[in-house]
């Protein structure tokens, strides 16, 4: 599974909208939207917030972290 899909899976398992998830981890709605569309990658601070969210909600974090480490952000139309 890819990083964007993992973020979306964690959010949906928590029954949260992108806005609600963004509020919980302290980022903007547009930031979560860019993560889920593969146009951006969270920085270390955001990943720590996601990890804390996962721990608080008994959600798996390890797969997300592994996908984050291996994820390359889409750059325009280049592939």
N, C-alpha and C positions, 0 to 999 in steps of 0.2 A: 504494500500500500504506500502511497506517496504522502509526503508531509501535509499538503493541503487537505487531503482526505482524512488524515488522522486528526487534524485540528477540528474539522467539521464533525467527525465521529464523536469526539470527546464532548463537544458542545451539544450535539444532539442527544447524546446519552444522558445529559444533564437537563434536557428539555428546556434549553435556553435559546433565545434568539441571538443573532450576532451582537445586537446592542446590549442585551443582558450579560452575555459572556464578556464583552468588552468592559462593561462596568465592573464585573466581578474581578477581573485581572488588572484593571487600571489602565486600559488603553482606549483609543477612540474606536468607534464602530467601523470607520473606514479602514483601520489597521487590521481588524479581524477579517474584514471583507477581502483585503489584499492578500492576507495569509491564505485564506480558503481558495482564492482564485490563482494562487501560485505567483503573484506579482511582487511579493515581499516575503521576507524571512524574519522571524522575531530575533531581537537582540538577546543577549544573555540575561538582562534584567527581566524582560518579558518571559523568557523561558523559566526563570525562577518563580515568577508569579503563576505561570501555568502549572508548574510542579506543585506549588503550594495548593492551588485549586484542586488538582488531582488528589493530593493527599487528604484534603478536607472532605472530598466527596467520594473517597474510596474508588478512584478511577485509575486504570493502568497508565503509567507515564513512560515506561521504558521504551515502548515501541515508538511513541511520539519523539522522544529524545533521539533515538537512532535515526529516524527519518529526517529529523532536523539537521543532524550532523552530515547527512549525505545529500541534502537538498540543494539544488542550484536554482536560483530565481530566474524566471523566464525573462528574456531581454528582447522586447519587441517581437519581430517575426523570426528571429534567429532560432534555430533548433539544433 
